[in-house]
Amino acid sequence: MGLVRPRVFHDIQAWLYSIRLLHYPRHVAESVEVLITASIVPRYAHPGDAGADLHSAEERVLAPGERALVGTGVSIALPDGYAAFIVPRSGLAAKHGITIVNSPGTVDAGYRGEIKVSLLNTDQTESFAIAVGDRIAQIIITPVSRAAFIPVDRLPDSQRGAGGFGSTGVSESGNGRQTAGSPMSGDTP
């Protein structure tokens, strides 16, 4: 297989646009029905929030640097074409150093087991106590598309190219920090 021919690439691109994979839909459904069994049903804290809070179903103390799988007592049945992503709560991360190891955790539509959260205490000195009912993570339900992967020998060029992992730097002004165009340690110039 060779490089994707421009006409074929254009046809694929047009097809993707036609099924709305390359841009957000103009109308997003107000809600989706999700079947659930739960000791505490996830709840959105505010109108317009993307994530609903997941609560701990067990008591646990995370020692400094410790990680643990914490049960939520929640099992869901997502409709086909949807997935759930389990993400950290910003307050736990900022105030206590509690985050999720595999963030985001992915819950596929076919999974029916209990949702558990792989929490990590990043604090070097303080333990963190979790009580039953504490909000420990958020769940985001979103539609997902399945890709049709098309093997080629070479990808088409792009403006970004292979730059990644901080290749654009941190600071716009430079200030002794890496800026766009300067190679990172280990990068080839």
N, C-alpha and C positions, 0 to 999 in steps of 0.2 A: 504494500500500500504506500502511496506517495503522500505528499502534502495535499491537504484538502484543496481541491480546485476551487477558485474564487466563486464560480457559479454554484457549485454544490454547497459551499459555505454560506453563500447568500440565501439559498433555498432553505437551509437548515435554520439560519437566523430568522428568516421570515416566518417559518413554521413555529419557531419558539415564541416569537412575538404574538403570533395569532392565538396561541394557547396561553398567553400572558405569563410566561416564565421569566421574561427579562425585565419586567416592570411590575409595580404593584397594581392590583386590580383597582378600578375606579370605585367599586363598592365592595366592602368587606362585610360578611355576614355579622349581624349583631351578636349572635350566640350560636353555639353548637351544643347539642345534647350529648352529655357524657354520662354513661351509666357508672355508678360508683357505689362501693361499699366502704364505709369509713367510720372510725371511732370519732373523728372530728372532720367534718366536711370542709375542704379548702374554701377560703373566702377571700374576695377581693377587698382590700382595705378602702379603696377610693374608686369612684366612677372613673373609667378610662384607664385604670391600671392594667398592665399587660399580664402580670403575674398574680396568682392567688396564693395565699400563705398555706404552707404545709406545716402541720404540727407534729411534735414528737409523740409517739405512743409509748415511750419508755423513758425511765430515768437513766441518766448516764453522766459520768464525769470524764471529761477529756483532759488528761494531763498535758503539760506543755509538750508540743510536738507530736501528740498522739492523734491518730486517725481511727475512726470507728464507723461501722455501718449502723445507722440509727433508723429504726422502723417508724413509719408514719401511720400505720393502720389503714392506709388507703390503697384500694385496688380499683382500677378503672377499665372500662371497655370503650376505647375510642372508635369513632366511625372510621371506615376505610378512607385513606387519603389524609389522615391527621396523625400528628405525633405530639407528644408532650416533652418539654424540656425542663429539667430540674436545675435551677440556678440558685446561687447564693443570695441571701438577704443582705443588702448593702450595709444596714446598721450593725449586723453581727460581724461583718468583715471589718468595718471601720472602727467600731468601738471595742471589739473583743478579739479580733484576729481569727474569727471562725469562718472558714470557707469550705467549698466543696472540691474534693480531689479531682473528680472527673467532670468538671463543669464545662458545658452543660451535660448532665446525665440525660440520656435519651430513652424515652418510653415509647416503644413501637405500638401500633394499633392492635397487634395480635397478642401483646403481653397481658396476662391476667393476674400475675402475682402481686404481692404487696410492694408498693414503692418504698424503697429504702434509700437513705441519703448517706453518701460517703463523706462524713464531715472530718475536717482537719483543724486542729488548734495550732495556729502558727505562732502563738505567743510563746516566748522562750522561758517565761518565769511563772505565769499564772495558769492554774487549772480553770476549766470552764464547766460549770454544772448545768445540765439540761434536765428540766422537769417535764413530766407528762403534760402535754398541752402547750409547751413552748413552741413558738414559731421558729422553725429551723431552716426553711428553704422556701422557694417559690416554684410554682408549676405554671408553665406557659403552654397553652394549647394552640397549635397552629396548623394550617394546612401545609402539606408537603407534596412535592412533585417527585416522581421517579424519573431518573435520567435515562436516556438512551445513549450509552457510551459508544462512541464511534472510534475504533482504533485507527490511528494514522502514524506514519513514520516521523512526521514533524508537525509541530503546531504552527499556526499562522503567527506572524510577528504582532507585537502590541507595543504601545508606548511604554508600559511598565516593564515589560520583559520578565526576567527571572528575579528581579529585586524583591526581597522580602526580609522578614525578621529584623526590622529596624533600618533597612537600607535607606530610608528617606531621612533618618536622623530624628532628633527630638526637638531641637530648637530652631526656629526660623532665623534667628539672629546669629547663630553660631555659638557665641559665649563659651567657647572651649568644648562644646558638645559636638557630636557628629552631625553633619548637615548633609542634605541631599547631594549625592554625587561622590561623597568621600567613602572609600571602602571601609567595611567593618573588619574587625579582627577575624582572620580566616577567610575573608572574601578575596577573590582574585580581582586585581584592578583592571 
